[in-house]
Amino acid sequence: MTQLVRGRDFGRLFETFHEVAWRWECQAEYREPHEAEAFRQFLAGEEPDMSFTTDWLANVRRATDDGRRFARVRALTDPLSDYLRFEMWAAPANAEAGEDIRVLSTKDRHRLNLPGHDFWLFDDALVAIMHFDDDGMIAAELLDDHDTLAQHRRWRDIAWGHAAPFTGVPTP
């Protein structure tokens, strides 16, 4: 199966997985319109309005309360890009909601031959490869063929095995 999803269809994946939703996140910057104002506020030294995360965090809490897991490994540039500083500033709320976040340097990403594309792996049975342009995520490509799943599971295992647990916002 190969299918492109976006919007509500993509969002439904985070409500319907059974055990684990796992993400590999490797871009230095994301240009998602729904977070642009909060990012601008962060860069200006203002308190960012993070209300756009309310539904996401509620879903993470519901899932983890039900025994399901959200986890991710985030590749970090050195020094951190402005966007990654913003992401890491916001990460404690995700961790508090129940998401297991780990970090890995981009240097290690390259050394370990990890992919240059973001993806979600749902229940080890479905890969959602995320496609972006200058205006944010265009769509997620859903794949469930054996070889693609096996490769993405290997990448997950390598990244998870080498990443450090998120313990707070890194200092610049």
C-alpha positions as CSV (number, residue, x, y, z in Angstrom):
1,M,0.0,0.0,0.0
2,T,1.2,3.5,-0.9
3,Q,-1.1,6.3,0.0
4,L,-0.6,10.1,0.6
5,V,-2.5,11.6,3.6
6,R,-2.6,15.0,5.2
7,G,-4.7,17.0,7.6
8,R,-7.3,15.1,9.4
9,D,-6.5,11.8,7.7
10,F,-2.9,12.1,9.0
11,G,-4.1,13.2,12.4
12,R,-6.3,10.1,12.7
13,L,-3.2,7.9,12.7
14,F,-2.3,9.3,16.1
15,E,-5.7,8.3,17.5
16,T,-5.9,4.8,16.1
17,F,-2.5,3.2,16.6
18,H,-2.5,0.3,19.1
19,E,0.9,0.2,20.9
20,V,3.6,2.7,19.7
21,A,3.8,5.8,17.6
22,W,7.5,6.5,17.0
23,R,9.1,9.4,15.2
24,W,12.4,10.1,13.6
25,E,12.8,13.9,13.4
26,C,15.8,15.2,11.6
27,Q,15.1,18.6,10.0
28,A,16.9,21.7,11.4
29,E,13.7,23.7,10.7
30,Y,10.1,23.2,10.1
31,R,7.9,25.9,8.6
32,E,4.5,24.8,9.9
33,P,1.9,27.7,9.5
34,H,0.1,26.7,12.8
35,E,3.3,27.4,14.9
36,A,4.6,30.4,13.0
37,E,3.3,33.0,15.5
38,A,4.6,31.1,18.5
39,F,8.0,30.7,16.8
40,R,8.1,34.5,16.1
41,Q,7.2,35.2,19.7
42,F,10.0,32.9,20.9
43,L,12.6,34.6,18.7
44,A,11.4,38.0,19.9
45,G,11.9,37.0,23.6
46,E,8.1,37.0,24.2
47,E,6.2,34.2,25.9
48,P,5.0,32.0,23.0
49,D,1.3,31.2,22.7
50,M,1.4,27.4,22.6
51,S,-2.3,26.9,22.4
52,F,-1.9,25.2,19.1
53,T,-0.4,22.2,21.0
54,T,-3.5,21.7,23.3
55,D,-5.1,18.9,21.2
56,W,-1.8,17.2,20.5
57,L,-0.9,17.1,24.2
58,A,-4.4,15.9,25.2
59,N,-4.1,13.0,22.7
60,V,-0.7,12.1,24.0
61,R,-2.0,12.0,27.5
62,R,-5.1,9.9,26.5
63,A,-2.9,7.4,24.6
64,T,-0.3,7.1,27.4
65,D,-3.1,6.8,30.0
66,D,-4.4,3.9,27.9
67,G,-1.0,2.2,27.9
68,R,0.0,3.3,24.4
69,R,3.4,5.0,23.8
70,F,4.6,8.1,22.0
71,A,8.3,8.2,21.4
72,R,10.7,10.1,19.2
73,V,14.4,10.7,18.5
74,R,15.2,14.3,17.5
75,A,18.5,15.0,15.6
76,L,20.0,18.2,16.9
77,T,22.4,20.6,15.0
78,D,25.4,22.0,16.8
79,P,24.9,24.8,17.4
80,L,21.1,24.5,17.6
81,S,19.2,26.2,14.9
82,D,16.7,28.8,16.1
83,Y,13.9,26.5,15.3
84,L,15.5,23.6,17.2
85,R,16.0,25.9,20.2
86,F,12.3,26.6,20.0
87,E,11.4,22.9,19.7
88,M,13.6,22.0,22.7
89,W,12.1,24.9,24.7
90,A,8.6,23.4,24.0
91,A,9.7,19.7,24.5
92,P,9.1,19.6,28.3
93,A,5.3,19.9,27.7
94,N,5.4,16.9,25.4
95,A,7.5,14.9,27.9
96,E,5.2,15.9,30.7
97,A,2.2,14.7,28.6
98,G,3.9,11.3,28.3
99,E,6.1,11.4,25.2
100,D,9.5,9.7,25.5
101,I,11.9,12.1,23.7
102,R,15.5,11.3,23.0
103,V,18.1,13.4,21.2
104,L,21.0,12.6,18.9
105,S,23.5,14.9,17.2
106,T,23.4,15.4,13.5
107,K,27.0,14.4,13.5
108,D,25.9,11.0,14.9
109,R,23.0,10.9,12.4
110,H,25.5,11.0,9.6
111,R,28.0,8.6,11.2
112,L,25.2,6.1,11.8
113,N,23.8,6.5,8.2
114,L,20.4,7.5,9.5
115,P,17.9,8.9,7.0
116,G,17.5,12.5,6.0
117,H,13.7,12.2,5.9
118,D,11.3,12.4,8.9
119,F,9.0,9.5,9.5
120,W,6.5,8.1,11.9
121,L,6.4,4.3,12.6
122,F,3.0,3.1,13.8
123,D,2.9,-0.3,15.7
124,D,5.9,-1.5,13.6
125,A,3.2,-2.0,10.8
126,L,3.0,1.3,9.0
127,V,5.5,3.9,8.0
128,A,4.5,7.5,7.4
129,I,7.3,9.3,5.5
130,M,6.8,13.0,5.8
131,H,7.3,15.3,2.8
132,F,7.9,19.0,3.3
133,D,8.3,22.2,1.3
134,D,8.9,25.8,2.3
135,D,5.4,26.0,3.7
136,G,5.5,23.0,6.0
137,M,4.4,19.4,5.6
138,I,2.8,18.6,2.2
139,A,1.7,15.1,3.0
140,A,2.8,11.8,4.6
141,E,3.4,8.8,2.4
142,L,2.0,5.7,4.0
143,L,3.9,2.5,3.3
144,D,3.4,-1.0,4.7
145,D,5.6,-3.2,2.4
146,H,8.0,-5.6,4.2
147,D,11.3,-4.1,3.0
148,T,10.3,-0.5,3.8
149,L,9.1,-1.5,7.2
150,A,12.2,-3.5,7.9
151,Q,14.5,-0.6,6.9
152,H,12.6,1.9,9.0
153,R,12.6,-0.4,12.0
154,R,16.4,-0.8,11.7
155,W,16.8,3.0,11.6
156,R,14.5,3.3,14.6
157,D,16.5,0.8,16.5
158,I,19.8,2.4,15.7
159,A,18.6,5.9,16.5
160,W,17.0,4.8,19.8
161,G,20.0,2.8,20.8
162,H,22.4,5.8,20.3
163,A,20.2,8.7,21.4
164,A,20.3,10.2,24.9
165,P,17.1,10.8,26.9
166,F,15.8,14.3,26.8
167,T,16.6,15.8,30.2
168,G,15.8,19.5,29.6
169,V,16.5,22.4,27.3
170,P,20.2,22.2,26.2
171,T,22.2,25.4,27.0
172,P,23.5,27.3,24.0
